[in-house]
Amino acid sequence: MKKLGVLRYSLYIFFFLYSVNKLYAQEDPKPIINASLIGTIIDASNKEPIAGVTVQLEAVTHSVKTDGHGRFQFVTGQKLPFTLIISFVGYEKKRIVVNTSPVVIELSPTTENIDEVVVVGYGTQKRRDLTGSVASLNESLLKQNVSSLDQTLKGGISGVQVTQTSGQPGGGVSIRIRGGASIQGGNEPLYVIDGFPIYNQTESTGVGSGTPVNPLASINPSDVESIEVLKDAAATAIYGSRGANGVILVTTKKGKAGRVQLNYDGSIGKQQVLKKIAVLNAPNFAIMRNEALYDAYPNLGKFQYLTQDKIDQLGAGTNWQEEAFQTGKITNHQLSVSGGAEQIQYFIGANYFDQEGIIKNTDFKRLGFRSNINANPFKRLNVGANFSINRTTSQIAPSGIVNALLIMPPTATIYDADGAYTLRNPFENIFANPIATLQETTNTSNALRISGTSFAQYDIIKGLQAKVLLGVDLNNRKDKFYLPSYIYEGSGNNGKANLGNLDTYSWLNENTLNYTTSFQKHHVNALIGFTQQEAKNEIFNAGAENFVTDDLLYNSLQSGATLVRPNSDAYSWVLHSYLARVNYNYANKYYLSASIRRDGSSRFGSDNKWGNFPSLALSWRVSNESFFKEAFPAVNDLKIRTSFGTTGNQEIGQYQSLSTLYNLNYLFGNKIVTGFASHRIANKNLGWETTYQYDGGFDIALFNSRLQFTLDYYYKKTTDLLLNVEIPWTSGYASSLQNFGSVSNKGFELGLKTKNLNGHFVWNTDLNFSFNRNKVLTIGTGAQSYISGNYIIKVGEPLGTFYGTKTDGILQKGEESIKGVFTGNAVPKAGDRLYKDIDGDGKFTTANDRTSIGNAQPDFIFGLTNTLSYSGFDLTFLLQGTIGNELLNINRQNLEMFTGQQNASTDALDRWTETNPSQSYPRAKLDPAPIFSNQFVENGSFVRLKSLQLGYTIPKQLLTAAGISNLNVYLSGQNLLTWSKYKGFDPEVTSGSNIQIGTDSGVYPASRSLTVGLSLTF
């Protein structure tokens, strides 16, 4: 019934705005004499009428604009034939002689995009005037059927690496623009959505289990009109302390003057896991377990687990992956109405998205509404408001569930003989029943996000505009968690319930003056402004245990006999900024852009709260030189550009510069009392991580812009890294967060756009390559390296360097006395794995014989998009790839232990035995302690058919009678084919950590999806 309500409301708005549109429709000019010309302007490619086109009689100053149906009328004293000059943004300017009235005139979209207007920081610019590195996402990639807008960037823009951190519906991605530079600070880019800056960071309520939902999944990707990525300092310095990791500008759809359009887009589909991991069946597992027990206790015989007769009767056993994975459904519905007149334009849309996970009982739903309105109530005043409200509901996969599905023994059962769940793995290692955990755990996250911006822009005098923007972003999330008493995790406390609530409130105010003027061959645009933003977070959680019944779930904490101590927290930050920018060009040949931003942040020390972030960019449009045009007529555009600037990174959390306290419980006498202890030493000098960046490149367009090529070289150096540095114990603390260390990134970016065919058959290609080299330069006074888990941060090496041992085959019979010292075992046996002696002391020890064994940084990444159309058919597909990186496969490490206490991969079939002296895989043994080695660091390179969409547009003559202006049916697929040697579920995976990148530790697998849909416009 709620969906019907949304539809009814949308129809009311549709009829209201249609009436407004009629009221403001263009009136015909008053006749001078009874001579007239009536015509219609249409798009040459799709035959749609074009509103707002300027039509002018040659040699006459008077002009008219087409109405919402593309119609115009001239009343004039001239006689036929008329010479008309027709112009409109995005279309080729046309001069045409007209002999009759009425007339239909076709306009062709421009073949050049240098006059395209793109969104930049605090304004817009023509692409030809850009001095910085700004890239726009191909429009076709915005049509992908994904749950969040950041996923559309995969493979779409050079220098932008997008990696999935979870394949869960609504799951997150990690984005690195020109490499990651921070070690303990944030590395994600800044998102600016309709002018509102957002750092996409998940806050925890302390409730539940598993990977949280991506906050950007609360925004409907179908509402997005365009995405621009700012990469170099010339483009990002205007965002100052938040520009070091790049900036992604998102503009949502706006209405256009013209007739009212009602559009519906809907699709349904299915998705499946890309592949399953091959593990042992029940008989093979039983044989391996017998071997492991015999190796430990040879006196008890070879069949300590099951006899051969019982093994022969086992059958395949429980296939835990088959029981957990499913074919999930995807449903997406989008309804919008748009239109307007000269004084007001509007876009109103509603969306419903429902995605079932490929793992049972994991799903994501979103219901959203958007309203964007722009108006010119007075000649000098322009106002607008962008508003959205979205409700999301997610059932999240519990932590460790993927790993549990792999290692759970196939001889274990889901249910006992009485029909109750088998609580856990019956062997030495305790694993909960993963199917029971999936089916019975309640682990939900519900979010309500309300966001919007509104602005007023006033033309004070010619060329001078004042703009005030106000914005707000409200996010309320409720996490609900319940473990029933009849599964293993909840049996020990007779049921466990938790509730958590997170309220995030952020407001923004921007005040800018923008001045544009031209005189002779000089063109100047100047911007100054003051902005302020504040955010506040409040977190609360509570819980209870020991329930009489499981029926009430988390809805009656008071009925739990044991209350879990509640927890609450609140924190905030403030950012004040002054900014200025000047863009100058002479004769559209020589360009200069300079900007500076001064930021004051509450996050830093009292002596270092303010930072300055300047940039300077120069470019030369060589193609506008007279000598060049004559010498190289095939070159339409050639621009050489360079830039330098500084940006900052403030993503370190709150209150890190202050001395803080934490609470402790103490026992005094017979009473428990609460006190406070010092938690952190103050650092009033704590400041920004600062990135200095140089960029040099050129843009060239050839053969009527049918071939466009962009090349950039960049060098980024990030200094004053925020690191926890050891300090003397006499201070009372072990470490202090200080500004130490530096990291560099340098590389090349190449972009190529081609219009291969441009007739009845249209074929366009968009290719991008990116090469980035990351290096740690310093990590503090005198320090050369430090170890973090399976990684090392070392001067001279890139971040993401794996640190472990190197394998050297398998110990064979007769080699125990010679090579046994290289197994790491006190009593070596044939079948043990051998390791290399790195330090040359004649033996192997884990502590002394570790070294760099690979790196997660790719040699290069690429994306290839092709768009084809012919006779109503259209096809778009994207090939994406990452080459040269390595991945740490933790799942594989777990599956190659061969202990018999948990399941193993089918590689165990080639393990060492007396009859199979393998050189690849060790013997089965009861030793649950793996040694991290290069055996588990794999080639992570892949090439993927990331997306494909095939559509057909029904001929218009078949639709006219039904009042339909456009009908397109389509078939769309995601992750259809993957070419990779990686043994895990999916090579496109990372942990999201700045240090431990490229780790696959039981991440929710990615899926392959196929959907069918239609797009309908009235």
Secondary structure, 3 states (H helix, E strand, C coil): CHHHHHHHHHHHHHHHHHHHHHHCCCCCCCCCCCCEEEEEEEECCCCCECCCCEEEECCCCCEEECCCCCEEEEECCCCCCEEEEEECCCECCEEEEECCCCEEEEECECCCCCCCEEEECCEEEEHHHCCCCEEECCHHHHHCCCCCHHHHHCCCCCCEEEEECCCCCCCCEEEEECCCCCCCCCCCCEEEECCEEEECCCCCCCCCCCCCCCHHHHCCHHHEEEEEEECCHHHHHHHHHHCCCCEEEEEECCCCCEEEEEEEEEEEEEEEECCCCCECCHHHHHHHHHHHHHHHCHHHCCCCCCCHHHHHCCCCCCCHHHHHECCEEEEEEEEEEEEECCCEEEEEEEEEEEEECCECCCEEEEEEEEEEEEEEEECCEEEEEEEEEEEEEEECCCCCHHHHHHHCCCCCCCECCCCCECCECCCCCCCECHHHHHHHCEEEEEEEEEEEEEEEEEEEECCEEEEEEEEEEEEEEEEEEEECCCCHHHHCCCCEEEEEEEEEEEEEEEEEEEEEEEECCEEEEEEEEEEEEEEEEEEEEEEEEEECCCCCCCCCHHHEEEEEEEEEEEEEEEEEEEEEEEEEEECCCEEEEEEEEEEEECCCCCCCCEEEEEEEEEEEEHHHCHHHHHHCCCEEEEEEEEEEEEEEECCCCCCCCCCEEEEEEEEECCEEEEEEEEEECCCCCCCCEEEEEEEEEEEEEECCCCEEEEEEEEEEEEECCEEEEECCHHHCCCEEEEECCEEEEEEEEEEEEEEEEECCEEEEEEEEEEEEEEEEEECCCCCCEEEECCEEEECCCCCCEEEEECEEEECCCCCHHHHHHHCCCCCCCCCCEEECCCCCCCCCCCCCCCEEEEECCCCEEEEEEEEEEECCEEEEEEEEEEECCEEEEHHHHHHCCCCCCCCCEHHHHHECCCCCCCCCECCCCCCCCCCCEHHHEEECCEEEEEEEEEEEECCHHHCHHHCCCEEEEEEEEEEEEEEECCCCCCCCCCCCCCCCCCEECCCCCCEEEEEEEEEEEC
